Amino acid sequence: MARVCQITGKRPRVGNNVSHANNKTKRKFYPNLQTKRFFIPEEDKWITLKVSTSALRTINKNGISAVLNKARKAGNVLI
């Protein structure tokens, strides 16, 4: 499961490199992923997730438990 956010499901996107001469070659835009450990007090355990930085901001705002519950309902959680 490389380069996929385990909360939001973000994955690499495909686009073009465009040169000054307007030549186009394929390239990938990778999400900004960070490996981070989170403590879940309800389960009294630590989990390690590979999350995008936008997901980290959401976790800091709403809390890990709320974000995990919402992601599980949406079917995005890859853990």
Distance bins in CASP14 RR format, pairs under 12 A and 6 or more apart:
PFRMAT RR
TARGET T0000
AUTHOR 0000-0000-0000
RMODE 2
METHOD distances of the structure
MODEL  1
1 9 0 0 0 0 0 1 0 0 0 0 0
1 11 0 0 0 0 1 0 0 0 0 0 0
1 33 0 0 0 0 0 1 0 0 0 0 0
1 35 0 0 0 0 0 1 0 0 0 0 0
1 49 0 0 0 0 0 1 0 0 0 0 0
1 50 1 0 0 1 0 0 0 0 0 0 0
1 77 0 0 0 0 0 1 0 0 0 0 0
1 78 1 0 1 0 0 0 0 0 0 0 0
1 79 0 0 0 0 1 0 0 0 0 0 0
2 11 0 0 0 0 1 0 0 0 0 0 0
2 12 0 0 0 0 1 0 0 0 0 0 0
2 30 0 0 0 0 1 0 0 0 0 0 0
2 31 0 0 0 0 0 1 0 0 0 0 0
2 33 0 0 0 0 1 0 0 0 0 0 0
2 35 0 0 0 0 0 1 0 0 0 0 0
2 50 0 0 0 0 1 0 0 0 0 0 0
2 78 0 0 0 0 0 1 0 0 0 0 0
3 9 0 0 0 0 0 1 0 0 0 0 0
3 10 0 0 0 0 1 0 0 0 0 0 0
3 11 1 0 0 1 0 0 0 0 0 0 0
3 12 1 0 1 0 0 0 0 0 0 0 0
3 13 0 0 0 0 0 1 0 0 0 0 0
3 28 0 0 0 0 1 0 0 0 0 0 0
3 29 0 0 0 0 0 1 0 0 0 0 0
3 30 1 0 1 0 0 0 0 0 0 0 0
3 31 1 0 0 1 0 0 0 0 0 0 0
3 32 0 0 0 0 0 1 0 0 0 0 0
3 33 1 0 0 1 0 0 0 0 0 0 0
3 34 0 0 0 0 0 1 0 0 0 0 0
3 35 0 0 0 0 0 1 0 0 0 0 0
3 50 0 0 0 0 1 0 0 0 0 0 0
3 52 0 0 0 0 0 1 0 0 0 0 0
3 78 0 0 0 0 0 1 0 0 0 0 0
4 10 1 0 0 1 0 0 0 0 0 0 0
4 11 1 0 1 0 0 0 0 0 0 0 0
4 12 0 0 0 0 1 0 0 0 0 0 0
4 30 0 0 0 0 0 1 0 0 0 0 0
4 31 1 0 0 1 0 0 0 0 0 0 0
4 33 1 0 0 1 0 0 0 0 0 0 0
4 49 0 0 0 0 0 1 0 0 0 0 0
4 50 1 0 0 1 0 0 0 0 0 0 0
4 51 0 0 0 0 0 1 0 0 0 0 0
4 52 0 0 0 0 1 0 0 0 0 0 0
4 55 0 0 0 0 0 1 0 0 0 0 0
4 76 0 0 0 0 1 0 0 0 0 0 0
4 77 0 0 0 0 0 1 0 0 0 0 0
4 78 1 0 0 1 0 0 0 0 0 0 0
4 79 0 0 0 0 0 1 0 0 0 0 0
5 11 1 0 0 1 0 0 0 0 0 0 0
5 12 0 0 0 0 0 1 0 0 0 0 0
5 30 0 0 0 0 0 1 0 0 0 0 0
5 31 1 0 1 0 0 0 0 0 0 0 0
5 32 0 0 0 0 1 0 0 0 0 0 0
5 33 1 0 0 1 0 0 0 0 0 0 0
5 34 0 0 0 0 1 0 0 0 0 0 0
5 35 0 0 0 0 0 1 0 0 0 0 0
5 36 0 0 0 0 0 1 0 0 0 0 0
5 49 0 0 0 0 1 0 0 0 0 0 0
5 50 1 0 0 1 0 0 0 0 0 0 0
5 51 1 0 1 0 0 0 0 0 0 0 0
5 52 1 0 1 0 0 0 0 0 0 0 0
5 53 0 0 0 0 1 0 0 0 0 0 0
5 54 0 0 0 0 1 0 0 0 0 0 0
5 55 1 0 1 0 0 0 0 0 0 0 0
5 56 0 0 0 0 1 0 0 0 0 0 0
5 58 0 0 0 0 0 1 0 0 0 0 0
5 59 0 0 0 0 0 1 0 0 0 0 0
5 67 0 0 0 0 0 1 0 0 0 0 0
5 71 0 0 0 0 1 0 0 0 0 0 0
5 76 0 0 0 0 1 0 0 0 0 0 0
5 77 0 0 0 0 0 1 0 0 0 0 0
5 78 0 0 0 0 1 0 0 0 0 0 0
5 79 0 0 0 0 0 1 0 0 0 0 0
6 31 0 0 0 0 0 1 0 0 0 0 0
6 33 0 0 0 0 1 0 0 0 0 0 0
6 34 0 0 0 0 0 1 0 0 0 0 0
6 35 0 0 0 0 0 1 0 0 0 0 0
6 36 0 0 0 0 0 1 0 0 0 0 0
6 38 0 0 0 0 0 1 0 0 0 0 0
6 47 0 0 0 0 1 0 0 0 0 0 0
6 48 0 0 0 0 1 0 0 0 0 0 0
6 49 1 0 1 0 0 0 0 0 0 0 0
6 50 1 0 1 0 0 0 0 0 0 0 0
6 51 1 0 0 1 0 0 0 0 0 0 0
6 52 0 0 0 0 1 0 0 0 0 0 0
6 55 0 0 0 0 1 0 0 0 0 0 0
6 56 0 0 0 0 0 1 0 0 0 0 0
6 59 0 0 0 0 0 1 0 0 0 0 0
6 64 0 0 0 0 0 1 0 0 0 0 0
6 67 0 0 0 0 0 1 0 0 0 0 0
6 68 0 0 0 0 1 0 0 0 0 0 0
6 71 0 0 0 0 1 0 0 0 0 0 0
6 72 0 0 0 0 0 1 0 0 0 0 0
6 75 0 0 0 0 0 1 0 0 0 0 0
6 76 0 0 0 0 1 0 0 0 0 0 0
6 77 1 0 0 1 0 0 0 0 0 0 0
6 78 1 0 1 0 0 0 0 0 0 0 0
6 79 1 0 1 0 0 0 0 0 0 0 0
7 31 0 0 0 0 0 1 0 0 0 0 0
7 33 0 0 0 0 0 1 0 0 0 0 0
7 34 0 0 0 0 0 1 0 0 0 0 0
7 36 0 0 0 0 0 1 0 0 0 0 0
7 38 0 0 0 0 0 1 0 0 0 0 0
7 47 0 0 0 0 0 1 0 0 0 0 0
7 49 1 0 0 1 0 0 0 0 0 0 0
7 50 0 0 0 0 1 0 0 0 0 0 0
7 51 1 0 1 0 0 0 0 0 0 0 0
7 52 1 0 0 1 0 0 0 0 0 0 0
7 53 0 0 0 0 0 1 0 0 0 0 0
7 54 0 0 0 0 1 0 0 0 0 0 0
7 55 1 0 1 0 0 0 0 0 0 0 0
7 56 0 0 0 0 1 0 0 0 0 0 0
7 57 0 0 0 0 0 1 0 0 0 0 0
7 58 1 0 0 1 0 0 0 0 0 0 0
7 59 1 0 0 1 0 0 0 0 0 0 0
7 62 0 0 0 0 0 1 0 0 0 0 0
7 63 0 0 0 0 0 1 0 0 0 0 0
7 64 0 0 0 0 1 0 0 0 0 0 0
7 66 0 0 0 0 0 1 0 0 0 0 0
7 67 1 0 0 1 0 0 0 0 0 0 0
7 68 1 0 0 1 0 0 0 0 0 0 0
7 69 0 0 0 0 0 1 0 0 0 0 0
7 70 0 0 0 0 1 0 0 0 0 0 0
7 71 1 0 1 0 0 0 0 0 0 0 0
7 72 0 0 0 0 0 1 0 0 0 0 0
7 74 0 0 0 0 1 0 0 0 0 0 0
7 75 0 0 0 0 0 1 0 0 0 0 0
7 76 1 0 0 1 0 0 0 0 0 0 0
7 77 1 0 0 1 0 0 0 0 0 0 0
7 78 0 0 0 0 1 0 0 0 0 0 0
7 79 0 0 0 0 1 0 0 0 0 0 0
8 31 0 0 0 0 1 0 0 0 0 0 0
8 32 0 0 0 0 0 1 0 0 0 0 0
8 33 0 0 0 0 0 1 0 0 0 0 0
8 49 0 0 0 0 0 1 0 0 0 0 0
8 50 0 0 0 0 0 1 0 0 0 0 0
8 51 1 0 0 1 0 0 0 0 0 0 0
8 52 1 0 1 0 0 0 0 0 0 0 0
8 53 0 0 0 0 0 1 0 0 0 0 0
8 54 1 0 0 1 0 0 0 0 0 0 0
8 55 1 0 1 0 0 0 0 0 0 0 0
8 56 0 0 0 0 0 1 0 0 0 0 0
8 57 0 0 0 0 0 1 0 0 0 0 0
8 58 0 0 0 0 1 0 0 0 0 0 0
8 59 0 0 0 0 0 1 0 0 0 0 0
8 67 0 0 0 0 1 0 0 0 0 0 0
8 70 0 0 0 0 0 1 0 0 0 0 0
8 71 1 0 0 1 0 0 0 0 0 0 0
8 74 0 0 0 0 1 0 0 0 0 0 0
8 75 0 0 0 0 0 1 0 0 0 0 0
8 76 1 0 0 1 0 0 0 0 0 0 0
8 77 0 0 0 0 1 0 0 0 0 0 0
8 78 0 0 0 0 0 1 0 0 0 0 0
9 31 0 0 0 0 1 0 0 0 0 0 0
9 33 0 0 0 0 0 1 0 0 0 0 0
9 49 0 0 0 0 0 1 0 0 0 0 0
9 50 0 0 0 0 0 1 0 0 0 0 0
9 51 0 0 0 0 1 0 0 0 0 0 0
9 52 0 0 0 0 1 0 0 0 0 0 0
9 54 0 0 0 0 0 1 0 0 0 0 0
9 55 0 0 0 0 1 0 0 0 0 0 0
9 71 0 0 0 0 1 0 0 0 0 0 0
9 74 0 0 0 0 1 0 0 0 0 0 0
9 75 0 0 0 0 1 0 0 0 0 0 0
9 76 1 0 1 0 0 0 0 0 0 0 0
9 77 0 0 0 0 1 0 0 0 0 0 0
9 78 1 0 0 1 0 0 0 0 0 0 0
9 79 0 0 0 0 0 1 0 0 0 0 0
10 29 0 0 0 0 0 1 0 0 0 0 0
10 30 0 0 0 0 1 0 0 0 0 0 0
10 31 1 0 1 0 0 0 0 0 0 0 0
10 32 0 0 0 0 1 0 0 0 0 0 0
10 33 0 0 0 0 1 0 0 0 0 0 0
10 50 0 0 0 0 0 1 0 0 0 0 0
10 51 0 0 0 0 1 0 0 0 0 0 0
10 52 1 0 1 0 0 0 0 0 0 0 0
10 53 0 0 0 0 0 1 0 0 0 0 0
10 54 1 0 0 1 0 0 0 0 0 0 0
10 55 1 0 0 1 0 0 0 0 0 0 0
10 58 0 0 0 0 0 1 0 0 0 0 0
10 71 0 0 0 0 0 1 0 0 0 0 0
10 76 0 0 0 0 1 0 0 0 0 0 0
10 78 0 0 0 0 0 1 0 0 0 0 0
11 28 0 0 0 0 1 0 0 0 0 0 0
11 29 0 0 0 0 0 1 0 0 0 0 0
11 30 0 0 0 0 1 0 0 0 0 0 0
11 31 1 0 0 1 0 0 0 0 0 0 0
11 33 0 0 0 0 1 0 0 0 0 0 0
11 50 0 0 0 0 0 1 0 0 0 0 0
11 52 0 0 0 0 1 0 0 0 0 0 0
11 76 0 0 0 0 0 1 0 0 0 0 0
11 78 0 0 0 0 0 1 0 0 0 0 0
12 26 0 0 0 0 0 1 0 0 0 0 0
12 27 0 0 0 0 1 0 0 0 0 0 0
12 28 1 0 1 0 0 0 0 0 0 0 0
12 29 1 0 0 1 0 0 0 0 0 0 0
12 30 1 0 1 0 0 0 0 0 0 0 0
12 31 1 0 0 1 0 0 0 0 0 0 0
12 32 0 0 0 0 0 1 0 0 0 0 0
12 33 0 0 0 0 0 1 0 0 0 0 0
12 52 0 0 0 0 0 1 0 0 0 0 0
13 26 0 0 0 0 0 1 0 0 0 0 0
13 27 0 0 0 0 1 0 0 0 0 0 0
13 28 1 0 0 1 0 0 0 0 0 0 0
13 29 1 0 1 0 0 0 0 0 0 0 0
13 30 0 0 0 0 1 0 0 0 0 0 0
13 31 0 0 0 0 1 0 0 0 0 0 0
14 24 0 0 0 0 0 1 0 0 0 0 0
14 25 0 0 0 0 0 1 0 0 0 0 0
14 26 1 0 0 1 0 0 0 0 0 0 0
14 27 1 0 0 1 0 0 0 0 0 0 0
14 28 1 0 1 0 0 0 0 0 0 0 0
14 29 1 0 0 1 0 0 0 0 0 0 0
14 30 0 0 0 0 0 1 0 0 0 0 0
15 24 0 0 0 0 1 0 0 0 0 0 0
15 25 0 0 0 0 1 0 0 0 0 0 0
15 26 1 0 0 1 0 0 0 0 0 0 0
15 27 1 0 1 0 0 0 0 0 0 0 0
15 28 1 0 0 1 0 0 0 0 0 0 0
15 29 1 0 0 1 0 0 0 0 0 0 0
15 30 0 0 0 0 0 1 0 0 0 0 0
16 22 0 0 0 0 0 1 0 0 0 0 0
16 23 0 0 0 0 1 0 0 0 0 0 0
16 24 1 0 1 0 0 0 0 0 0 0 0
16 25 1 0 0 1 0 0 0 0 0 0 0
16 26 1 0 0 1 0 0 0 0 0 0 0
16 27 1 0 0 1 0 0 0 0 0 0 0
16 28 0 0 0 0 0 1 0 0 0 0 0
16 29 0 0 0 0 0 1 0 0 0 0 0
17 23 0 0 0 0 1 0 0 0 0 0 0
17 24 1 0 0 1 0 0 0 0 0 0 0
17 25 1 0 1 0 0 0 0 0 0 0 0
17 26 1 0 0 1 0 0 0 0 0 0 0
17 27 1 0 1 0 0 0 0 0 0 0 0
17 28 0 0 0 0 0 1 0 0 0 0 0
17 29 0 0 0 0 0 1 0 0 0 0 0
18 24 1 0 1 0 0 0 0 0 0 0 0
18 25 0 0 0 0 1 0 0 0 0 0 0
18 26 0 0 0 0 0 1 0 0 0 0 0
18 27 0 0 0 0 1 0 0 0 0 0 0
19 25 1 0 0 1 0 0 0 0 0 0 0
19 27 0 0 0 0 0 1 0 0 0 0 0
30 52 0 0 0 0 0 1 0 0 0 0 0
31 50 0 0 0 0 1 0 0 0 0 0 0
31 51 0 0 0 0 1 0 0 0 0 0 0
31 52 1 0 1 0 0 0 0 0 0 0 0
31 53 0 0 0 0 1 0 0 0 0 0 0
31 54 0 0 0 0 1 0 0 0 0 0 0
31 55 0 0 0 0 1 0 0 0 0 0 0
31 56 0 0 0 0 0 1 0 0 0 0 0
32 50 0 0 0 0 0 1 0 0 0 0 0
32 51 0 0 0 0 1 0 0 0 0 0 0
32 52 1 0 1 0 0 0 0 0 0 0 0
32 53 1 0 1 0 0 0 0 0 0 0 0
32 54 0 0 0 0 1 0 0 0 0 0 0
32 55 0 0 0 0 1 0 0 0 0 0 0
32 56 0 0 0 0 1 0 0 0 0 0 0
32 57 0 0 0 0 0 1 0 0 0 0 0
33 49 0 0 0 0 1 0 0 0 0 0 0
33 50 1 0 1 0 0 0 0 0 0 0 0
33 51 1 0 0 1 0 0 0 0 0 0 0
33 52 1 0 1 0 0 0 0 0 0 0 0
33 53 0 0 0 0 1 0 0 0 0 0 0
33 54 0 0 0 0 0 1 0 0 0 0 0
33 55 0 0 0 0 1 0 0 0 0 0 0
33 56 0 0 0 0 1 0 0 0 0 0 0
34 48 0 0 0 0 0 1 0 0 0 0 0
34 49 0 0 0 0 1 0 0 0 0 0 0
34 50 1 0 0 1 0 0 0 0 0 0 0
34 51 1 0 0 1 0 0 0 0 0 0 0
34 52 1 0 0 1 0 0 0 0 0 0 0
34 53 1 0 0 1 0 0 0 0 0 0 0
34 54 0 0 0 0 0 1 0 0 0 0 0
34 55 0 0 0 0 1 0 0 0 0 0 0
34 56 1 0 0 1 0 0 0 0 0 0 0
34 57 0 0 0 0 0 1 0 0 0 0 0
34 59 0 0 0 0 0 1 0 0 0 0 0
35 47 0 0 0 0 0 1 0 0 0 0 0
35 48 1 0 0 1 0 0 0 0 0 0 0
35 49 1 0 0 1 0 0 0 0 0 0 0
35 50 1 0 1 0 0 0 0 0 0 0 0
35 51 0 0 0 0 1 0 0 0 0 0 0
35 52 0 0 0 0 0 1 0 0 0 0 0
35 53 0 0 0 0 0 1 0 0 0 0 0
35 56 0 0 0 0 0 1 0 0 0 0 0
36 46 0 0 0 0 0 1 0 0 0 0 0
36 47 0 0 0 0 1 0 0 0 0 0 0
36 48 1 0 0 1 0 0 0 0 0 0 0
36 49 1 0 1 0 0 0 0 0 0 0 0
36 50 1 0 0 1 0 0 0 0 0 0 0
36 51 1 0 1 0 0 0 0 0 0 0 0
36 52 0 0 0 0 0 1 0 0 0 0 0
36 53 0 0 0 0 1 0 0 0 0 0 0
36 55 0 0 0 0 1 0 0 0 0 0 0
36 56 1 0 0 1 0 0 0 0 0 0 0
36 59 0 0 0 0 1 0 0 0 0 0 0
36 60 0 0 0 0 0 1 0 0 0 0 0
36 64 0 0 0 0 1 0 0 0 0 0 0
37 45 0 0 0 0 0 1 0 0 0 0 0
37 46 1 0 1 0 0 0 0 0 0 0 0
37 47 1 0 0 1 0 0 0 0 0 0 0
37 48 1 0 1 0 0 0 0 0 0 0 0
37 49 1 0 0 1 0 0 0 0 0 0 0
37 50 0 0 0 0 0 1 0 0 0 0 0
37 51 0 0 0 0 0 1 0 0 0 0 0
37 59 0 0 0 0 0 1 0 0 0 0 0
37 64 0 0 0 0 0 1 0 0 0 0 0
38 45 0 0 0 0 1 0 0 0 0 0 0
38 46 1 0 0 1 0 0 0 0 0 0 0
38 47 1 0 1 0 0 0 0 0 0 0 0
38 48 1 0 0 1 0 0 0 0 0 0 0
38 49 1 0 0 1 0 0 0 0 0 0 0
38 50 0 0 0 0 0 1 0 0 0 0 0
38 51 0 0 0 0 1 0 0 0 0 0 0
38 55 0 0 0 0 0 1 0 0 0 0 0
38 56 0 0 0 0 1 0 0 0 0 0 0
38 59 1 0 0 1 0 0 0 0 0 0 0
38 60 0 0 0 0 0 1 0 0 0 0 0
38 63 0 0 0 0 1 0 0 0 0 0 0
38 64 1 0 1 0 0 0 0 0 0 0 0
38 65 0 0 0 0 1 0 0 0 0 0 0
38 67 0 0 0 0 1 0 0 0 0 0 0
38 68 0 0 0 0 1 0 0 0 0 0 0
38 79 0 0 0 0 0 1 0 0 0 0 0
39 45 1 0 0 1 0 0 0 0 0 0 0
39 46 1 0 1 0 0 0 0 0 0 0 0
39 47 0 0 0 0 1 0 0 0 0 0 0
39 48 0 0 0 0 0 1 0 0 0 0 0
39 49 0 0 0 0 0 1 0 0 0 0 0
39 59 0 0 0 0 0 1 0 0 0 0 0
39 63 0 0 0 0 0 1 0 0 0 0 0
39 64 1 0 0 1 0 0 0 0 0 0 0
39 65 0 0 0 0 0 1 0 0 0 0 0
40 46 1 0 0 1 0 0 0 0 0 0 0
40 47 1 0 0 1 0 0 0 0 0 0 0
40 48 0 0 0 0 0 1 0 0 0 0 0
40 49 0 0 0 0 0 1 0 0 0 0 0
40 59 0 0 0 0 0 1 0 0 0 0 0
40 63 0 0 0 0 0 1 0 0 0 0 0
40 64 1 0 0 1 0 0 0 0 0 0 0
40 65 1 0 0 1 0 0 0 0 0 0 0
40 66 0 0 0 0 0 1 0 0 0 0 0
40 67 0 0 0 0 0 1 0 0 0 0 0
40 68 1 0 0 1 0 0 0 0 0 0 0
40 69 0 0 0 0 0 1 0 0 0 0 0
40 79 0 0 0 0 0 1 0 0 0 0 0
41 47 0 0 0 0 0 1 0 0 0 0 0
41 63 0 0 0 0 0 1 0 0 0 0 0
41 64 0 0 0 0 1 0 0 0 0 0 0
41 65 1 0 0 1 0 0 0 0 0 0 0
42 63 0 0 0 0 0 1 0 0 0 0 0
42 64 0 0 0 0 1 0 0 0 0 0 0
42 65 1 0 1 0 0 0 0 0 0 0 0
42 66 0 0 0 0 0 1 0 0 0 0 0
42 68 0 0 0 0 1 0 0 0 0 0 0
42 69 0 0 0 0 0 1 0 0 0 0 0
43 64 0 0 0 0 0 1 0 0 0 0 0
43 65 0 0 0 0 1 0 0 0 0 0 0
43 68 0 0 0 0 1 0 0 0 0 0 0
45 64 0 0 0 0 0 1 0 0 0 0 0
46 64 0 0 0 0 0 1 0 0 0 0 0
47 59 0 0 0 0 0 1 0 0 0 0 0
47 64 0 0 0 0 1 0 0 0 0 0 0
47 65 0 0 0 0 0 1 0 0 0 0 0
47 68 0 0 0 0 1 0 0 0 0 0 0
47 77 0 0 0 0 0 1 0 0 0 0 0
47 78 0 0 0 0 0 1 0 0 0 0 0
47 79 1 0 0 1 0 0 0 0 0 0 0
48 79 0 0 0 0 1 0 0 0 0 0 0
49 55 0 0 0 0 1 0 0 0 0 0 0
49 56 0 0 0 0 1 0 0 0 0 0 0
49 59 0 0 0 0 1 0 0 0 0 0 0
49 64 0 0 0 0 1 0 0 0 0 0 0
49 67 0 0 0 0 0 1 0 0 0 0 0
49 68 0 0 0 0 1 0 0 0 0 0 0
49 71 0 0 0 0 0 1 0 0 0 0 0
49 76 0 0 0 0 0 1 0 0 0 0 0
49 77 0 0 0 0 1 0 0 0 0 0 0
49 78 0 0 0 0 1 0 0 0 0 0 0
49 79 1 0 0 1 0 0 0 0 0 0 0
50 56 0 0 0 0 0 1 0 0 0 0 0
50 77 0 0 0 0 0 1 0 0 0 0 0
50 78 0 0 0 0 1 0 0 0 0 0 0
50 79 0 0 0 0 1 0 0 0 0 0 0
51 57 0 0 0 0 1 0 0 0 0 0 0
51 58 0 0 0 0 1 0 0 0 0 0 0
51 59 1 0 0 1 0 0 0 0 0 0 0
51 60 0 0 0 0 0 1 0 0 0 0 0
51 64 0 0 0 0 0 1 0 0 0 0 0
51 67 0 0 0 0 1 0 0 0 0 0 0
51 68 0 0 0 0 0 1 0 0 0 0 0
51 71 0 0 0 0 0 1 0 0 0 0 0
51 76 0 0 0 0 0 1 0 0 0 0 0
51 77 0 0 0 0 0 1 0 0 0 0 0
51 78 0 0 0 0 0 1 0 0 0 0 0
51 79 0 0 0 0 0 1 0 0 0 0 0
52 58 0 0 0 0 1 0 0 0 0 0 0
52 59 0 0 0 0 0 1 0 0 0 0 0
52 67 0 0 0 0 0 1 0 0 0 0 0
52 76 0 0 0 0 0 1 0 0 0 0 0
53 59 0 0 0 0 0 1 0 0 0 0 0
53 60 0 0 0 0 0 1 0 0 0 0 0
54 60 0 0 0 0 0 1 0 0 0 0 0
54 61 0 0 0 0 0 1 0 0 0 0 0
54 67 0 0 0 0 0 1 0 0 0 0 0
55 61 0 0 0 0 0 1 0 0 0 0 0
55 62 0 0 0 0 0 1 0 0 0 0 0
55 63 0 0 0 0 0 1 0 0 0 0 0
55 64 0 0 0 0 0 1 0 0 0 0 0
55 67 1 0 0 1 0 0 0 0 0 0 0
55 68 0 0 0 0 0 1 0 0 0 0 0
55 70 0 0 0 0 0 1 0 0 0 0 0
55 71 0 0 0 0 1 0 0 0 0 0 0
55 76 0 0 0 0 1 0 0 0 0 0 0
55 77 0 0 0 0 0 1 0 0 0 0 0
55 78 0 0 0 0 0 1 0 0 0 0 0
56 62 0 0 0 0 0 1 0 0 0 0 0
56 63 0 0 0 0 0 1 0 0 0 0 0
56 64 0 0 0 0 0 1 0 0 0 0 0
56 67 0 0 0 0 1 0 0 0 0 0 0
57 63 0 0 0 0 0 1 0 0 0 0 0
57 67 0 0 0 0 0 1 0 0 0 0 0
58 64 0 0 0 0 1 0 0 0 0 0 0
58 66 0 0 0 0 1 0 0 0 0 0 0
58 67 1 0 1 0 0 0 0 0 0 0 0
58 68 0 0 0 0 0 1 0 0 0 0 0
58 70 0 0 0 0 1 0 0 0 0 0 0
58 71 0 0 0 0 1 0 0 0 0 0 0
58 76 0 0 0 0 0 1 0 0 0 0 0
59 65 0 0 0 0 1 0 0 0 0 0 0
59 66 0 0 0 0 1 0 0 0 0 0 0
59 67 1 0 1 0 0 0 0 0 0 0 0
59 68 0 0 0 0 1 0 0 0 0 0 0
59 70 0 0 0 0 0 1 0 0 0 0 0
59 71 0 0 0 0 0 1 0 0 0 0 0
60 66 0 0 0 0 0 1 0 0 0 0 0
60 67 0 0 0 0 1 0 0 0 0 0 0
61 67 0 0 0 0 1 0 0 0 0 0 0
62 68 0 0 0 0 0 1 0 0 0 0 0
62 69 0 0 0 0 1 0 0 0 0 0 0
62 70 0 0 0 0 1 0 0 0 0 0 0
62 71 0 0 0 0 0 1 0 0 0 0 0
63 69 0 0 0 0 0 1 0 0 0 0 0
63 70 0 0 0 0 0 1 0 0 0 0 0
63 71 0 0 0 0 0 1 0 0 0 0 0
64 70 0 0 0 0 0 1 0 0 0 0 0
64 71 0 0 0 0 0 1 0 0 0 0 0
64 77 0 0 0 0 0 1 0 0 0 0 0
64 79 0 0 0 0 0 1 0 0 0 0 0
65 71 0 0 0 0 0 1 0 0 0 0 0
65 72 0 0 0 0 0 1 0 0 0 0 0
66 72 0 0 0 0 0 1 0 0 0 0 0
66 73 0 0 0 0 0 1 0 0 0 0 0
67 73 0 0 0 0 0 1 0 0 0 0 0
67 74 0 0 0 0 0 1 0 0 0 0 0
67 76 0 0 0 0 0 1 0 0 0 0 0
67 77 0 0 0 0 1 0 0 0 0 0 0
68 74 0 0 0 0 0 1 0 0 0 0 0
68 75 0 0 0 0 0 1 0 0 0 0 0
68 76 0 0 0 0 0 1 0 0 0 0 0
68 77 1 0 0 1 0 0 0 0 0 0 0
68 78 0 0 0 0 0 1 0 0 0 0 0
68 79 0 0 0 0 1 0 0 0 0 0 0
69 75 0 0 0 0 0 1 0 0 0 0 0
69 76 0 0 0 0 0 1 0 0 0 0 0
69 77 0 0 0 0 1 0 0 0 0 0 0
70 76 0 0 0 0 1 0 0 0 0 0 0
70 77 0 0 0 0 1 0 0 0 0 0 0
71 77 1 0 1 0 0 0 0 0 0 0 0
71 78 0 0 0 0 1 0 0 0 0 0 0
71 79 0 0 0 0 1 0 0 0 0 0 0
72 78 0 0 0 0 0 1 0 0 0 0 0
72 79 0 0 0 0 1 0 0 0 0 0 0
END
